[in-house]
Amino acid sequence: MVNLVFAKPVYSYTKFWQMIGRGTRLLESHKIKPWCTEKDIFLILDCWDNFEYFKLSPKGKETTVQISLPVRFFGIRLDKIEKAIDIQNDTIAEKEIIKLRQQIQELPKNSVVIQESATDLLKIEDDNFWTKLTREKIEYLRATIKPLFRTVSQTDFKMMRFQKDLLETSLAKLANEKEKFETLKDNIVELIGELPLSVNIVAREESIIRLAQTNNYWAKATDGTFDELAEKLSPLMKYRDGDVQALGPARFDFVDLLKTKEVVEFGPEHSAVSVSKYREMVEKLIMELTESNPILQKIKDGKEVTEDEAQELAALLHDEHPHITEDLLKNVYRNRKAKFIQFIRHILGLEILESFPETVTKAFEQFIHTHTNLSSRQLDFLNLLQDFILEKETVQKRDLIESPFTVLHPQGIRGLFTPAEINEILELTKRVAA
C-alpha cells in the first residue's frame, strides 16, 4: 500500500487532482523503487481538509501572487518620482531618478532573465530617456523594467526592507496623506527603537537613533531626513532586536527551555559579571588606554602590528581590570574564530566582527534566498535547524534524523529533502558550525 499525504492546503482544483493523479499513477516496470515494489491500493492522508474544502468550493480559488521585496521597492520609488513630477517638485524627482537608475545598474548581469531583456534595458541607458519622464516612459518602466527586479537575490534584505519602509513613508508625506504618514512613521520609529545600542557599530549612531524617537524630529522632517536615516541606519537593521519571523501555523511540542543570564568570570578571585557588563568594561578600558598606548594608537591609525606588539598589548590588557584574554573575548563576543587583534579592531570600530548568531543567521538567510522552491515544511525544518545550531553551536549528521527534527517528519531530514538537497544542507552546517 502507498500513502499520499496532503501536507499543505491546496486551493487550485486542477492542482488538487494533478497531485492525486501523480501520487496514484501506475508503476512503470523499469522504474520500480525499493520502497514501492507494488502499487495496488493507496491511502490518502488529508491533513488540511482539502477534500472538505472542494466539496464546499468545487471550483477552488485563485491564490494571490506574492510580489518580491525588490520589485515593490522599485515600484514605490517609481510612484514617488511620478508624484514629484505631478506636484512639480523637480528637486525630489531628479534625486529619486538618480537612485532609480542606480537600482537598475545593480540588476544581476549574469541572470538569464536580465540577459534576455538586454534590448529593453538598452532603451533606458540613454540619458535622453530620463531628461523628461512622460507618462508613457513611466508606464514603460513600470510594465517592462519593474518585473525584472524579481531576479535580485544577493542583497541585504533587512536593509532593503527598511529602505523600502522609509521610501513609502516619504511618499506619504510628499502626497500629504497625513493619516497614512503617521501610521508608517510610527512603524519606522518602532524599528529604529529596536536597534541595540550595546552593539559597538550601532552605538556610533546613538544620537540620530535617539533623535528619531522624538516627536520634534518628525515634525521638522524633510525629504532629506529620510535619506539620512536610510544612509546611516539601514545597514544596521541586521542587528535589530526581536526580528524573528513567525513559523506559520505549525505547532511543536518542545520541552520548555529556561534562559539564564550569562555571566563571565575573570581574575584571580573569579569575579563574575554579566556578559554585557563585561563587554562594557572592556570597551571602556580600551578606549581610555588608546589615548596613551602607542600600540593601540597604531591599530587605530589602521597600521599593522607585529606579533611581539600583539603579545605586549595582550600582556598589558591582561594585567588591567577586568583581565582581558583572547579566550574571554571569544566567549563574550561569541566568535570562536577571531584572533586577539581582530577583537581590538572591532572594539575600536575598525572592523565589523560578526558574532556566531549573526554568522549563522546570515548563512541560513542566504541559503533560503537562493532556494526559492522550498515548501513551508522545509522552511520550518531550516528554521528549526538554525535554532538548534544557535543553541548547541554544533550539529552532527545523525542529529538531523533524531528529535527535535523528527517532529516535522518521522525520518527527519530524509523525509523532507532529496539526497542532493541534504548534501547542500550538510555543507551549510559544516560551514557555520565547524
GUDREN-875920 format. One record per residue (C-alpha): x, y, z; residue number from 0; residue in one letter. Coordinates in steps of 0.001 Angstrom, whole numbers, plus 500000, padded with zeros to 6 digits. Layout:
N
<atom x="X" y="Y" z="Z" num="NUM" residu="a"/>
...
***
This chain:
434
<atom x="500000" y="500000" z="500000" num="0" residu="m"/>
<atom x="501215" y="503530" z="499211" num="1" residu="v"/>
<atom x="500401" y="506657" z="501221" num="2" residu="n"/>
<atom x="499638" y="510008" z="499611" num="3" residu="l"/>
<atom x="499846" y="512872" z="502125" num="4" residu="v"/>
<atom x="498405" y="516359" z="501677" num="5" residu="f"/>
<atom x="500813" y="518264" z="503941" num="6" residu="a"/>
<atom x="499527" y="521726" z="502999" num="7" residu="k"/>
<atom x="496255" y="523349" z="501901" num="8" residu="p"/>
<atom x="495567" y="523328" z="498149" num="9" residu="v"/>
<atom x="493175" y="525852" z="496632" num="10" residu="y"/>
<atom x="493523" y="525098" z="492925" num="11" residu="s"/>
<atom x="491028" y="522428" z="491808" num="12" residu="y"/>
<atom x="493245" y="521473" z="488864" num="13" residu="t"/>
<atom x="496351" y="521191" z="491011" num="14" residu="k"/>
<atom x="494417" y="519140" z="493579" num="15" residu="f"/>
<atom x="493592" y="516421" z="491033" num="16" residu="w"/>
<atom x="497057" y="516620" z="489478" num="17" residu="q"/>
<atom x="498560" y="515795" z="492868" num="18" residu="m"/>
<atom x="496230" y="512843" z="493295" num="19" residu="i"/>
<atom x="496981" y="511688" z="489742" num="20" residu="g"/>
<atom x="500734" y="511830" z="490194" num="21" residu="r"/>
<atom x="500587" y="510048" z="493519" num="22" residu="g"/>
<atom x="498346" y="507228" z="492274" num="23" residu="t"/>
<atom x="499641" y="506641" z="488741" num="24" residu="r"/>
<atom x="500546" y="503055" z="487876" num="25" residu="l"/>
<atom x="504068" y="501768" z="488373" num="26" residu="l"/>
<atom x="506356" y="501504" z="485361" num="27" residu="e"/>
<atom x="508264" y="498221" z="485217" num="28" residu="s"/>
<atom x="511616" y="499953" z="484629" num="29" residu="h"/>
<atom x="511105" y="502433" z="487489" num="30" residu="k"/>
<atom x="510364" y="500114" z="490415" num="31" residu="i"/>
<atom x="511554" y="501623" z="493708" num="32" residu="k"/>
<atom x="512866" y="499531" z="496632" num="33" residu="p"/>
<atom x="510314" y="501197" z="498904" num="34" residu="w"/>
<atom x="507432" y="500605" z="496438" num="35" residu="c"/>
<atom x="507562" y="497256" z="494660" num="36" residu="t"/>
<atom x="503826" y="497142" z="494011" num="37" residu="e"/>
<atom x="501013" y="499668" z="493958" num="38" residu="k"/>
<atom x="497623" y="498023" z="494077" num="39" residu="d"/>
<atom x="495994" y="500238" z="496703" num="40" residu="i"/>
<atom x="496753" y="503610" z="498286" num="41" residu="f"/>
<atom x="495691" y="505688" z="501277" num="42" residu="l"/>
<atom x="495258" y="509465" z="501091" num="43" residu="i"/>
<atom x="496055" y="511292" z="504336" num="44" residu="l"/>
<atom x="494456" y="514733" z="504087" num="45" residu="d"/>
<atom x="495982" y="516776" z="506929" num="46" residu="c"/>
<atom x="494432" y="520063" z="505760" num="47" residu="w"/>
<atom x="490814" y="519107" z="504923" num="48" residu="d"/>
<atom x="491346" y="519675" z="501206" num="49" residu="n"/>
<atom x="488583" y="517209" z="500268" num="50" residu="f"/>
<atom x="486166" y="519042" z="502530" num="51" residu="e"/>
<atom x="487200" y="522376" z="501014" num="52" residu="y"/>
<atom x="486464" y="521259" z="497438" num="53" residu="f"/>
<atom x="483043" y="519971" z="498447" num="54" residu="k"/>
<atom x="482257" y="523479" z="499651" num="55" residu="l"/>
<atom x="484150" y="525280" z="496887" num="56" residu="s"/>
<atom x="484215" y="522931" z="493901" num="57" residu="p"/>
<atom x="485956" y="525443" z="491660" num="58" residu="k"/>
<atom x="488648" y="526320" z="494202" num="59" residu="g"/>
<atom x="490101" y="529808" z="494181" num="60" residu="k"/>
<atom x="492989" y="531692" z="492658" num="61" residu="e"/>
<atom x="495828" y="532318" z="495102" num="62" residu="t"/>
<atom x="497230" y="535839" z="495238" num="63" residu="t"/>
<atom x="500588" y="536467" z="493593" num="64" residu="v"/>
<atom x="503302" y="537441" z="496059" num="65" residu="q"/>
<atom x="505374" y="540416" z="494893" num="66" residu="i"/>
<atom x="509021" y="540239" z="495928" num="67" residu="s"/>
<atom x="510591" y="542962" z="498065" num="68" residu="l"/>
<atom x="512990" y="544260" z="495338" num="69" residu="p"/>
<atom x="510059" y="544617" z="492914" num="70" residu="v"/>
<atom x="507993" y="546520" z="495488" num="71" residu="r"/>
<atom x="510977" y="548728" z="496389" num="72" residu="f"/>
<atom x="511487" y="549732" z="492739" num="73" residu="f"/>
<atom x="507745" y="550311" z="492299" num="74" residu="g"/>
<atom x="507466" y="552633" z="495303" num="75" residu="i"/>
<atom x="510416" y="554721" z="494085" num="76" residu="r"/>
<atom x="508753" y="554991" z="490680" num="77" residu="l"/>
<atom x="505498" y="556080" z="492376" num="78" residu="d"/>
<atom x="507397" y="558762" z="494287" num="79" residu="k"/>
<atom x="509012" y="560067" z="491100" num="80" residu="i"/>
<atom x="505598" y="560234" z="489437" num="81" residu="e"/>
<atom x="504126" y="562116" z="492410" num="82" residu="k"/>
<atom x="507064" y="564569" z="492496" num="83" residu="a"/>
<atom x="506601" y="565284" z="488788" num="84" residu="i"/>
<atom x="502847" y="565787" z="489299" num="85" residu="d"/>
<atom x="503393" y="568421" z="492015" num="86" residu="i"/>
<atom x="506348" y="569923" z="490076" num="87" residu="q"/>
<atom x="508941" y="569184" z="492767" num="88" residu="n"/>
<atom x="511887" y="568847" z="490397" num="89" residu="d"/>
<atom x="514484" y="568511" z="493179" num="90" residu="t"/>
<atom x="512946" y="565360" z="494629" num="91" residu="i"/>
<atom x="512140" y="563934" z="491199" num="92" residu="a"/>
<atom x="515742" y="564331" z="489980" num="93" residu="e"/>
<atom x="517175" y="562892" z="493188" num="94" residu="k"/>
<atom x="514943" y="559812" z="493067" num="95" residu="e"/>
<atom x="515621" y="559293" z="489346" num="96" residu="i"/>
<atom x="519350" y="559069" z="490123" num="97" residu="i"/>
<atom x="518612" y="556423" z="492779" num="98" residu="k"/>
<atom x="516262" y="554557" z="490451" num="99" residu="l"/>
<atom x="518933" y="554383" z="487751" num="100" residu="r"/>
<atom x="521412" y="553110" z="490334" num="101" residu="q"/>
<atom x="518971" y="550326" z="491258" num="102" residu="q"/>
<atom x="518729" y="549364" z="487594" num="103" residu="i"/>
<atom x="522533" y="549276" z="487310" num="104" residu="q"/>
<atom x="522653" y="546784" z="490196" num="105" residu="e"/>
<atom x="520468" y="544187" z="488454" num="106" residu="l"/>
<atom x="522344" y="540845" z="488280" num="107" residu="p"/>
<atom x="524079" y="540844" z="484890" num="108" residu="k"/>
<atom x="524546" y="537045" z="484910" num="109" residu="n"/>
<atom x="520810" y="536383" z="485236" num="110" residu="s"/>
<atom x="519234" y="534735" z="482196" num="111" residu="v"/>
<atom x="516163" y="536957" z="482622" num="112" residu="v"/>
<atom x="518314" y="540104" z="482546" num="113" residu="i"/>
<atom x="520302" y="538887" z="479555" num="114" residu="q"/>
<atom x="517094" y="538163" z="477640" num="115" residu="e"/>
<atom x="515870" y="541694" z="478441" num="116" residu="s"/>
<atom x="519039" y="543383" z="477137" num="117" residu="a"/>
<atom x="517119" y="545243" z="474429" num="118" residu="t"/>
<atom x="514589" y="546615" z="476932" num="119" residu="d"/>
<atom x="517383" y="547770" z="479246" num="120" residu="l"/>
<atom x="519372" y="549300" z="476395" num="121" residu="l"/>
<atom x="516461" y="551634" z="475694" num="122" residu="k"/>
<atom x="516766" y="553271" z="479139" num="123" residu="i"/>
<atom x="520571" y="553575" z="479175" num="124" residu="e"/>
<atom x="520362" y="556686" z="477021" num="125" residu="d"/>
<atom x="520407" y="559849" z="479174" num="126" residu="d"/>
<atom x="517825" y="561381" z="476821" num="127" residu="n"/>
<atom x="515264" y="558843" z="478083" num="128" residu="f"/>
<atom x="515475" y="560418" z="481551" num="129" residu="w"/>
<atom x="515564" y="564071" z="480516" num="130" residu="t"/>
<atom x="511806" y="564327" z="480692" num="131" residu="k"/>
<atom x="509870" y="561391" z="482110" num="132" residu="l"/>
<atom x="506490" y="561322" z="480399" num="133" residu="t"/>
<atom x="503523" y="559158" z="481397" num="134" residu="r"/>
<atom x="504448" y="556747" z="478621" num="135" residu="e"/>
<atom x="508025" y="556393" z="479868" num="136" residu="k"/>
<atom x="506909" y="555832" z="483450" num="137" residu="i"/>
<atom x="504458" y="553198" z="482289" num="138" residu="e"/>
<atom x="507266" y="551520" z="480317" num="139" residu="y"/>
<atom x="509412" y="551408" z="483464" num="140" residu="l"/>
<atom x="506512" y="550039" z="485476" num="141" residu="r"/>
<atom x="505411" y="547383" z="482992" num="142" residu="a"/>
<atom x="508750" y="546284" z="481496" num="143" residu="t"/>
<atom x="511606" y="547097" z="483901" num="144" residu="i"/>
<atom x="509947" y="546695" z="487308" num="145" residu="k"/>
<atom x="509261" y="542913" z="486893" num="146" residu="p"/>
<atom x="512987" y="542329" z="486219" num="147" residu="l"/>
<atom x="513721" y="543011" z="489883" num="148" residu="f"/>
<atom x="512395" y="539584" z="490794" num="149" residu="r"/>
<atom x="515898" y="538381" z="489830" num="150" residu="t"/>
<atom x="517525" y="540242" z="492754" num="151" residu="v"/>
<atom x="518657" y="537811" z="495466" num="152" residu="s"/>
<atom x="522219" y="538722" z="496505" num="153" residu="q"/>
<atom x="521392" y="541611" z="498821" num="154" residu="t"/>
<atom x="520793" y="542507" z="502466" num="155" residu="d"/>
<atom x="517015" y="542166" z="502592" num="156" residu="f"/>
<atom x="516710" y="543603" z="506112" num="157" residu="k"/>
<atom x="518462" y="546737" z="504907" num="158" residu="m"/>
<atom x="516299" y="546892" z="501772" num="159" residu="m"/>
<atom x="513085" y="546391" z="503767" num="160" residu="r"/>
<atom x="513941" y="549372" z="505999" num="161" residu="f"/>
<atom x="514815" y="551492" z="502952" num="162" residu="q"/>
<atom x="511519" y="550480" z="501359" num="163" residu="k"/>
<atom x="509605" y="551463" z="504517" num="164" residu="d"/>
<atom x="511377" y="554837" z="504608" num="165" residu="l"/>
<atom x="510640" y="555437" z="500937" num="166" residu="l"/>
<atom x="506974" y="554560" z="501416" num="167" residu="e"/>
<atom x="506753" y="556936" z="504392" num="168" residu="t"/>
<atom x="508431" y="559765" z="502464" num="169" residu="s"/>
<atom x="505969" y="559214" z="499597" num="170" residu="l"/>
<atom x="503025" y="559524" z="502004" num="171" residu="a"/>
<atom x="504465" y="562815" z="503301" num="172" residu="k"/>
<atom x="505074" y="564091" z="499765" num="173" residu="l"/>
<atom x="501482" y="563206" z="498816" num="174" residu="a"/>
<atom x="500212" y="564900" z="502002" num="175" residu="n"/>
<atom x="498492" y="561670" z="503122" num="176" residu="e"/>
<atom x="498633" y="562584" z="506817" num="177" residu="k"/>
<atom x="496936" y="559543" z="508331" num="178" residu="e"/>
<atom x="498973" y="557115" z="506248" num="179" residu="k"/>
<atom x="502151" y="559036" z="507054" num="180" residu="f"/>
<atom x="501524" y="558810" z="510813" num="181" residu="e"/>
<atom x="500933" y="555055" z="510623" num="182" residu="t"/>
<atom x="504057" y="554436" z="508538" num="183" residu="l"/>
<atom x="506131" y="556832" z="510640" num="184" residu="k"/>
<atom x="505181" y="555009" z="513851" num="185" residu="d"/>
<atom x="506416" y="551772" z="512276" num="186" residu="n"/>
<atom x="509751" y="553433" z="511415" num="187" residu="i"/>
<atom x="510124" y="554720" z="514979" num="188" residu="v"/>
<atom x="509459" y="551228" z="516335" num="189" residu="e"/>
<atom x="512068" y="549671" z="514035" num="190" residu="l"/>
<atom x="514689" y="552250" z="514992" num="191" residu="i"/>
<atom x="513862" y="551776" z="518676" num="192" residu="g"/>
<atom x="514781" y="548089" z="518390" num="193" residu="e"/>
<atom x="518371" y="548833" z="517349" num="194" residu="l"/>
<atom x="520633" y="547596" z="520194" num="195" residu="p"/>
<atom x="522984" y="550340" z="521394" num="196" residu="l"/>
<atom x="525045" y="547644" z="523116" num="197" residu="s"/>
<atom x="526460" y="546783" z="519668" num="198" residu="v"/>
<atom x="529502" y="548947" z="519019" num="199" residu="n"/>
<atom x="528733" y="549816" z="515392" num="200" residu="i"/>
<atom x="525123" y="550720" z="516291" num="201" residu="v"/>
<atom x="526229" y="552892" z="519222" num="202" residu="a"/>
<atom x="528074" y="555177" z="516788" num="203" residu="r"/>
<atom x="524692" y="556381" z="515517" num="204" residu="e"/>
<atom x="523179" y="556785" z="519009" num="205" residu="e"/>
<atom x="522483" y="560497" z="518531" num="206" residu="s"/>
<atom x="520303" y="560061" z="515435" num="207" residu="i"/>
<atom x="518677" y="556912" z="516890" num="208" residu="i"/>
<atom x="517581" y="558870" z="519960" num="209" residu="r"/>
<atom x="516533" y="561899" z="517916" num="210" residu="l"/>
<atom x="514330" y="559710" z="515719" num="211" residu="a"/>
<atom x="512382" y="558680" z="518830" num="212" residu="q"/>
<atom x="511165" y="562257" z="519414" num="213" residu="t"/>
<atom x="508062" y="563968" z="518021" num="214" residu="n"/>
<atom x="510014" y="567166" z="517345" num="215" residu="n"/>
<atom x="512328" y="565304" z="514951" num="216" residu="y"/>
<atom x="509418" y="564138" z="512804" num="217" residu="w"/>
<atom x="507588" y="567472" z="512998" num="218" residu="a"/>
<atom x="510578" y="569082" z="511243" num="219" residu="k"/>
<atom x="511294" y="566146" z="508914" num="220" residu="a"/>
<atom x="512091" y="566918" z="505294" num="221" residu="t"/>
<atom x="512718" y="564559" z="502391" num="222" residu="d"/>
<atom x="516413" y="564791" z="503266" num="223" residu="g"/>
<atom x="515590" y="563378" z="506700" num="224" residu="t"/>
<atom x="514569" y="560078" z="505123" num="225" residu="f"/>
<atom x="517751" y="559992" z="503031" num="226" residu="d"/>
<atom x="519867" y="560489" z="506153" num="227" residu="e"/>
<atom x="518053" y="557703" z="508018" num="228" residu="l"/>
<atom x="518460" y="555369" z="505046" num="229" residu="a"/>
<atom x="522172" y="556103" z="504771" num="230" residu="e"/>
<atom x="523032" y="555816" z="508462" num="231" residu="k"/>
<atom x="520604" y="553258" z="509866" num="232" residu="l"/>
<atom x="519598" y="550839" z="507102" num="233" residu="s"/>
<atom x="522956" y="548937" z="507250" num="234" residu="p"/>
<atom x="522339" y="548448" z="510997" num="235" residu="l"/>
<atom x="518963" y="546731" z="510634" num="236" residu="m"/>
<atom x="520609" y="543282" z="510719" num="237" residu="k"/>
<atom x="521417" y="543972" z="514381" num="238" residu="y"/>
<atom x="517823" y="544857" z="515251" num="239" residu="r"/>
<atom x="516374" y="543103" z="518313" num="240" residu="d"/>
<atom x="513248" y="540987" z="518057" num="241" residu="g"/>
<atom x="513497" y="540464" z="514300" num="242" residu="d"/>
<atom x="512132" y="536915" z="514371" num="243" residu="v"/>
<atom x="509894" y="535649" z="511600" num="244" residu="q"/>
<atom x="506879" y="533560" z="512535" num="245" residu="a"/>
<atom x="506977" y="529938" z="511544" num="246" residu="l"/>
<atom x="503354" y="529882" z="510442" num="247" residu="g"/>
<atom x="500588" y="527544" z="511613" num="248" residu="p"/>
<atom x="502841" y="524610" z="512599" num="249" residu="a"/>
<atom x="502779" y="523654" z="516295" num="250" residu="r"/>
<atom x="505597" y="521839" z="518087" num="251" residu="f"/>
<atom x="505570" y="520021" z="521409" num="252" residu="d"/>
<atom x="509006" y="521124" z="522617" num="253" residu="f"/>
<atom x="510301" y="520984" z="526168" num="254" residu="v"/>
<atom x="510414" y="524475" z="527657" num="255" residu="d"/>
<atom x="513905" y="525954" z="527791" num="256" residu="l"/>
<atom x="514910" y="528140" z="530726" num="257" residu="l"/>
<atom x="517194" y="531005" z="529772" num="258" residu="k"/>
<atom x="519607" y="532230" z="532405" num="259" residu="t"/>
<atom x="521597" y="535432" z="532405" num="260" residu="k"/>
<atom x="525069" y="534673" z="531064" num="261" residu="e"/>
<atom x="527989" y="535673" z="533272" num="262" residu="v"/>
<atom x="531731" y="535674" z="532772" num="263" residu="v"/>
<atom x="534357" y="535040" z="535444" num="264" residu="e"/>
<atom x="537750" y="536769" z="535409" num="265" residu="f"/>
<atom x="540764" y="537470" z="537595" num="266" residu="g"/>
<atom x="542380" y="535505" z="540451" num="267" residu="p"/>
<atom x="539322" y="535995" z="542677" num="268" residu="e"/>
<atom x="536963" y="534726" z="539954" num="269" residu="h"/>
<atom x="534915" y="537903" z="539899" num="270" residu="s"/>
<atom x="531697" y="537430" z="537951" num="271" residu="a"/>
<atom x="529657" y="539958" z="535963" num="272" residu="v"/>
<atom x="527134" y="539696" z="533149" num="273" residu="s"/>
<atom x="528473" y="539331" z="529623" num="274" residu="v"/>
<atom x="527070" y="542719" z="528588" num="275" residu="s"/>
<atom x="528653" y="544393" z="531635" num="276" residu="k"/>
<atom x="531997" y="542740" z="530923" num="277" residu="y"/>
<atom x="531903" y="543958" z="527320" num="278" residu="r"/>
<atom x="531118" y="547464" z="528518" num="279" residu="e"/>
<atom x="534082" y="547365" z="530913" num="280" residu="m"/>
<atom x="536443" y="546028" z="528241" num="281" residu="v"/>
<atom x="535405" y="548606" z="525649" num="282" residu="e"/>
<atom x="535672" y="551479" z="528129" num="283" residu="k"/>
<atom x="539149" y="550374" z="529224" num="284" residu="l"/>
<atom x="540469" y="550027" z="525676" num="285" residu="i"/>
<atom x="539066" y="553424" z="524673" num="286" residu="m"/>
<atom x="540810" y="555020" z="527670" num="287" residu="e"/>
<atom x="544135" y="553278" z="527002" num="288" residu="l"/>
<atom x="544044" y="554283" z="523331" num="289" residu="t"/>
<atom x="544714" y="557872" z="524383" num="290" residu="e"/>
<atom x="548211" y="556974" z="525609" num="291" residu="s"/>
<atom x="549163" y="553496" z="524387" num="292" residu="n"/>
<atom x="551279" y="553610" z="521180" num="293" residu="p"/>
<atom x="550277" y="550106" z="520056" num="294" residu="i"/>
<atom x="546555" y="550887" z="520341" num="295" residu="l"/>
<atom x="547137" y="554193" z="518563" num="296" residu="q"/>
<atom x="548931" y="552297" z="515812" num="297" residu="k"/>
<atom x="545946" y="549943" z="515418" num="298" residu="i"/>
<atom x="543524" y="552890" z="515439" num="299" residu="k"/>
<atom x="545503" y="554516" z="512605" num="300" residu="d"/>
<atom x="544989" y="551366" z="510525" num="301" residu="g"/>
<atom x="548613" y="550220" z="510722" num="302" residu="k"/>
<atom x="549689" y="546596" z="511043" num="303" residu="e"/>
<atom x="551193" y="545448" z="514364" num="304" residu="v"/>
<atom x="553862" y="542789" z="514794" num="305" residu="t"/>
<atom x="553378" y="539562" z="516732" num="306" residu="e"/>
<atom x="555596" y="540921" z="519520" num="307" residu="d"/>
<atom x="553488" y="544085" z="519745" num="308" residu="e"/>
<atom x="550310" y="541999" z="519868" num="309" residu="a"/>
<atom x="551728" y="539917" z="522738" num="310" residu="q"/>
<atom x="552867" y="543063" z="524546" num="311" residu="e"/>
<atom x="549392" y="544564" z="524237" num="312" residu="l"/>
<atom x="547757" y="541313" z="525383" num="313" residu="a"/>
<atom x="550014" y="541234" z="528462" num="314" residu="a"/>
<atom x="549199" y="544850" z="529275" num="315" residu="l"/>
<atom x="545447" y="544333" z="528989" num="316" residu="l"/>
<atom x="545635" y="541087" z="530954" num="317" residu="h"/>
<atom x="547223" y="542972" z="533860" num="318" residu="d"/>
<atom x="544462" y="545577" z="533785" num="319" residu="e"/>
<atom x="540974" y="545104" z="535238" num="320" residu="h"/>
<atom x="538958" y="543106" z="534088" num="321" residu="p"/>
<atom x="541766" y="540734" z="532936" num="322" residu="h"/>
<atom x="541221" y="540661" z="529200" num="323" residu="i"/>
<atom x="542215" y="537423" z="527473" num="324" residu="t"/>
<atom x="541583" y="536078" z="523983" num="325" residu="e"/>
<atom x="539509" y="533191" z="525362" num="326" residu="d"/>
<atom x="537264" y="535553" z="527322" num="327" residu="l"/>
<atom x="536874" y="537818" z="524308" num="328" residu="l"/>
<atom x="535848" y="534834" z="522162" num="329" residu="k"/>
<atom x="533254" y="533990" z="524807" num="330" residu="n"/>
<atom x="531685" y="537423" z="525305" num="331" residu="v"/>
<atom x="531715" y="538400" z="521613" num="332" residu="y"/>
<atom x="530548" y="534907" z="520621" num="333" residu="r"/>
<atom x="533124" y="534449" z="517889" num="334" residu="n"/>
<atom x="535340" y="531381" z="518182" num="335" residu="r"/>
<atom x="537443" y="532030" z="515063" num="336" residu="k"/>
<atom x="538617" y="535617" z="515555" num="337" residu="a"/>
<atom x="542097" y="536471" z="516838" num="338" residu="k"/>
<atom x="543052" y="538859" z="519647" num="339" residu="f"/>
<atom x="543884" y="541848" z="517406" num="340" residu="i"/>
<atom x="540617" y="541389" z="515497" num="341" residu="q"/>
<atom x="538668" y="541887" z="518742" num="342" residu="f"/>
<atom x="540649" y="545073" z="519448" num="343" residu="i"/>
<atom x="539956" y="546366" z="515925" num="344" residu="r"/>
<atom x="536259" y="545533" z="516405" num="345" residu="h"/>
<atom x="536103" y="547456" z="519693" num="346" residu="i"/>
<atom x="537813" y="550442" z="518060" num="347" residu="l"/>
<atom x="535228" y="550357" z="515290" num="348" residu="g"/>
<atom x="537719" y="549466" z="512559" num="349" residu="l"/>
<atom x="536366" y="546015" z="511730" num="350" residu="e"/>
<atom x="532898" y="544511" z="511878" num="351" residu="i"/>
<atom x="533234" y="541208" z="513673" num="352" residu="l"/>
<atom x="530115" y="539122" z="513326" num="353" residu="e"/>
<atom x="529029" y="537072" z="516307" num="354" residu="s"/>
<atom x="528275" y="533382" z="515910" num="355" residu="f"/>
<atom x="524470" y="534004" z="515856" num="356" residu="p"/>
<atom x="524906" y="536689" z="513176" num="357" residu="e"/>
<atom x="527066" y="534392" z="511033" num="358" residu="t"/>
<atom x="524587" y="531517" z="511319" num="359" residu="v"/>
<atom x="521538" y="533698" z="510668" num="360" residu="t"/>
<atom x="523092" y="535325" z="507598" num="361" residu="k"/>
<atom x="524161" y="531937" z="506172" num="362" residu="a"/>
<atom x="520651" y="530479" z="506555" num="363" residu="f"/>
<atom x="519006" y="533590" z="505089" num="364" residu="e"/>
<atom x="521310" y="533367" z="502070" num="365" residu="q"/>
<atom x="520558" y="529647" z="501669" num="366" residu="f"/>
<atom x="516803" y="530267" z="501726" num="367" residu="i"/>
<atom x="517052" y="533189" z="499280" num="368" residu="h"/>
<atom x="518908" y="531025" z="496758" num="369" residu="t"/>
<atom x="516441" y="528119" z="497108" num="370" residu="h"/>
<atom x="513154" y="529694" z="496072" num="371" residu="t"/>
<atom x="511157" y="526458" z="495702" num="372" residu="n"/>
<atom x="511249" y="525366" z="499345" num="373" residu="l"/>
<atom x="507934" y="524222" z="500825" num="374" residu="s"/>
<atom x="506589" y="525595" z="504093" num="375" residu="s"/>
<atom x="507561" y="522382" z="505902" num="376" residu="r"/>
<atom x="511104" y="522539" z="504508" num="377" residu="q"/>
<atom x="511341" y="526159" z="505684" num="378" residu="l"/>
<atom x="510166" y="525036" z="509130" num="379" residu="d"/>
<atom x="512931" y="522440" z="509149" num="380" residu="f"/>
<atom x="515598" y="525022" z="508237" num="381" residu="l"/>
<atom x="514345" y="527411" z="510925" num="382" residu="n"/>
<atom x="514453" y="524600" z="513454" num="383" residu="l"/>
<atom x="517971" y="523627" z="512332" num="384" residu="l"/>
<atom x="519127" y="527239" z="512665" num="385" residu="q"/>
<atom x="517773" y="527437" z="516228" num="386" residu="d"/>
<atom x="519402" y="524079" z="517030" num="387" residu="f"/>
<atom x="522829" y="525304" z="515857" num="388" residu="i"/>
<atom x="522462" y="528607" z="517698" num="389" residu="l"/>
<atom x="521723" y="526742" z="520930" num="390" residu="e"/>
<atom x="524217" y="523856" z="520611" num="391" residu="k"/>
<atom x="526829" y="525684" z="518479" num="392" residu="e"/>
<atom x="527392" y="522367" z="516711" num="393" residu="t"/>
<atom x="525416" y="519741" z="514809" num="394" residu="v"/>
<atom x="526153" y="516196" z="513657" num="395" residu="q"/>
<atom x="524668" y="514413" z="510652" num="396" residu="k"/>
<atom x="522913" y="511895" z="512911" num="397" residu="r"/>
<atom x="521195" y="514745" z="514808" num="398" residu="d"/>
<atom x="519118" y="515509" z="511713" num="399" residu="l"/>
<atom x="517241" y="512195" z="511891" num="400" residu="i"/>
<atom x="516545" y="512465" z="515608" num="401" residu="e"/>
<atom x="514424" y="514687" z="517858" num="402" residu="s"/>
<atom x="513514" y="517534" z="517524" num="403" residu="p"/>
<atom x="513697" y="517133" z="513723" num="404" residu="f"/>
<atom x="511513" y="514036" z="513738" num="405" residu="t"/>
<atom x="508650" y="516245" z="514928" num="406" residu="v"/>
<atom x="508414" y="517589" z="511373" num="407" residu="l"/>
<atom x="508799" y="514150" z="509742" num="408" residu="h"/>
<atom x="509366" y="510698" z="511275" num="409" residu="p"/>
<atom x="512509" y="510317" z="509149" num="410" residu="q"/>
<atom x="513823" y="513783" z="509945" num="411" residu="g"/>
<atom x="515763" y="515431" z="507118" num="412" residu="i"/>
<atom x="515482" y="512298" z="504948" num="413" residu="r"/>
<atom x="511725" y="512644" z="504767" num="414" residu="g"/>
<atom x="511745" y="516282" z="503650" num="415" residu="l"/>
<atom x="514688" y="516713" z="501264" num="416" residu="f"/>
<atom x="516244" y="514912" z="498317" num="417" residu="t"/>
<atom x="519761" y="513432" z="498683" num="418" residu="p"/>
<atom x="521205" y="516362" z="496715" num="419" residu="a"/>
<atom x="519421" y="518886" z="498947" num="420" residu="e"/>
<atom x="520603" y="517023" z="502054" num="421" residu="i"/>
<atom x="524201" y="517317" z="500868" num="422" residu="n"/>
<atom x="523740" y="521065" z="500394" num="423" residu="e"/>
<atom x="522332" y="521416" z="503909" num="424" residu="i"/>
<atom x="525206" y="519362" z="505361" num="425" residu="l"/>
<atom x="527680" y="521652" z="503596" num="426" residu="e"/>
<atom x="525854" y="524630" z="505105" num="427" residu="l"/>
<atom x="526111" y="523160" z="508626" num="428" residu="t"/>
<atom x="529815" y="522406" z="508172" num="429" residu="k"/>
<atom x="530417" y="525995" z="507088" num="430" residu="r"/>
<atom x="528703" y="527647" z="510046" num="431" residu="v"/>
<atom x="529213" y="525092" z="512846" num="432" residu="a"/>
<atom x="532694" y="523769" z="512085" num="433" residu="a"/>
***
